[in-house]
Structure formats: structure tokens, C-alpha cells
Amino acid sequence: MIPSRHKRARRVVRALLALPAALLLVATTATSASADVVKTRDEVWSNTDSSKCLYTISEASDGGGGGYAKGEGLASSGIPLSEACVLIWNRPVGQLKVGWQYFYWNGSTWGVCRQLMGEQRPDGTWSGYANTTKTSRMTVKADFGIAPPCGGGYYGTKTGSTVYYGGTWYGGNVPVWSGDHWVEP
């Protein structure tokens, strides 16, 4: 017969061994639809020596319960000889722009539910929202409160950002998708 103290020790050891297995199961079965936030960051432009770069960040989440969309443009400078853009590259007023579209899945296709894109130009391009102070980061976001703007379902944000450098705008034609996110009705 095993003393009760040893039985308790075995139970504790079994419980401790079961915890990593349970955590592994949760980690391997979780999906983006169960996440509170979906976000994607991508480099959308760099000059030939990677001394200047532009990143676009696109995000969708629950926000206040009815959904949240956020888009960012991040201008960065490179570390000499490393080809890594990680330093601040402040842009003068009006030289960094960002805009986003908040998409809703209707069961068969994605459609635009809301957007913050600035003004639409006659040639089909958008003006974006421009930085009003010298900065390396421009953010445009909206929290839709407690009710989803197009009803409950899957949402995602598509963000574009653009930077003015050497007399030309770069990056604006490379939209970044946040991933899809479920918002309760």
C-alpha cells in the first residue's frame, strides 16, 4: 500500500505534466477568428540600398464590442550596411499618408463596410490622411462602439500607406490585409 503522501505527490506530478499538453492543444487549435486582435505588418517599399523603408500595419479587433479598424504607416531609416530599416525617419508635414477600408464578409464576398481613405481623385487614386506634424508614424483608426457597423460577422481591414521621398510617392499601391476577425452581433 502506498502512503497517502506519495499518492498526492503523484497527482501533483500528473497535473503538472498535463498542463503543457493542454497548453499545446489550445495553441495548435486556436484560430484567428478566436483572437481578440488580428494584425499584419509588411514592408511595402524600400529604396535600392534599404536606407529608407515604409511599413504598413493593418489591424482589426473587437474594440468596444462593435469592431475596430486601424491602419498605420511607419517610415524607417536603415542601419548602414545592415539592410534593416529600424530607425526613425521623420517625415515633414504632409509627406506620410495612410488610409484604410473596413471589409465585411456577407457569406459569399467581401464588401467595403466603412473606410477612411481621404478624398477619391478622378483617376481613382486616393489622397489618404496626411501627417500634420513631423513624424515617422501616421495612424488612422476608428472604434465602432458596441454595435458592428454592418451587423455581426467577419471583418478585416485593408490598409495602404505612402511616403514622399526624392520627389515621388512610394508604397501606396501595396495594400496590407489584417486578416479576418469575428465580431459578435
N, C-alpha and C positions, 0 to 999 in steps of 0.2 A: 504494500500500500504506500502510495506517495503522500508525503505530508502536504497539508493544505498550502503551506508557504510555497512549495515548489509548483503546485498547480497554478497559483496566482502568478508566479513568475513566468510560467509557460504561456498563460493567457496574455500577459503583457507583451511578451516577445512576439506572439502571433499577431496581436493587434498592431504592433509597430511594423511588422513585416507586411501586413495587409495595407497599410497607409500608402506606401509608394505605388503599389499595384492599383489602388483606387485612383490616385492622382494621375497615373499614366492612362488609365481608362478615360478619365474626364478630358485630359489633354488631347487624346487621339480621336475622341468622338465629338468634340466641340466644333461648331461651325460658325462662320461669320454672321449668320442670322441670329445667333445667340449672343453675340458680342454687344457690348454697350456702345462701342465706337468702332467704325471701320475707317481706316486712313491709309492713303498711299502717297508716297513721296518719290519723285523722279526728277533726275536731271534732264531738262528739256533743251538746254543749249550750253555750249562752251566754245570759247574761241580756240584757234588752232593749237596754242600751247597750253591750254587749260589753265590760264592765269585768271580768267574770268568765267563764271558759270551762273546759270539760272536754274533754280529748283522750283517745281510746282508741287504744292501739297494740297490734297483734296480729302475732305472729311465729311462723314455723315454719322449722326448719332441720335439718341433719344431726345437730347436737350431737356426741355421742361416736360417732356412726355409726348409732345406732338411732333417731334422731329427737329433736327438742327442741321444746317449746312454751313460749311466753312471752306474757304479757299485762300491759299497763301502763295505769294511769290517771294522767293528768297534769293537775293543777289549775293554771290560769294566771290571772293578772290582766292587764288591758288597760292599754295606754298611753293616757292621756287624749286624747281627740279623734281617735285613730288607728284605732279599731276593730280593733286587732290584739292578741290575747292572747299575750304573750311573756314576761311577768314571773312570778316565783314567787308562788304564792298558797298558802302553807302552811295546811293544814287540821289542826284539833285531832284528837287521838286518836279513832278510830272514825268520822271524817267523810269518808273516802275509801275506796272499796271496789273490788275488781276480782276477776274470775273468768273462767275460760276452759274451753272444750270443745275437745278434740283429735279431729278427724274423720279417718276413713279411707274411701277410695273402694274399694268391693268389686267394682267392674266395672259396676255399674248404679245404685247410690245411695251417698250419703254417710251414714255412721253414726258415732255417738259411740264412740270408742275409749277415751279417758280424759278425765277432767275434774277441774278444781279450781274448784268453784263455791261452796264453803261449804255451808251447810245449805239443803235444799229446804224451803220453807214450805208449809203446807197449801193456800194459794191459788195455788201453782205458781210463785211468785217465789223468788229465791234470796237468801241473806244476803250472799254474797261474802266475800272475805277483807278485813278492815279494817286500816287503818294502826294501828300500835301506838305510834308516835311522831309528833310534829307534823312534817308533811312535805307537799310538793306532788306527790310521785311515789310510787305504790304499784305494786310488781311482784310477780307470781306466775309462777313458771317451773318447768319440770321437764325434765331430761335423761334420756332413756330408755336410756342406756348404749349397748351395742354391738348390741343386737337390737331391731328395731322392735316395739312392744307388740302390734300386730295384724298382723304379717307385713309383708313388703316391699310397697311400693306408694305411692300418692299420699296425702299427709296435708295437713291445713290446720288452723289454729287460729281459732276464733271467740271473740272477747274482748268482755266487757262491763265497763264501769266506771261508777261512780256517785259523786256528790259531794253532801254535805249543805250546803244553803245556805238561809238565811232560813226554816227550819222545814220544808223539803221536800227529798226526794232527787231528783236530776236525772241524766239521761243513761243510766240503767240499761236502758232499753228499746231502745237503739240498738247492736246488736252490730256489731263490725267483723271482717271476714274477712281473714285474712293473705294469701290466695292459696294455690294448691296447690303442693306440693313433693314430689318423688320421693325416697323413702328406700329404699335397696338392701336386699334381704332378707338 
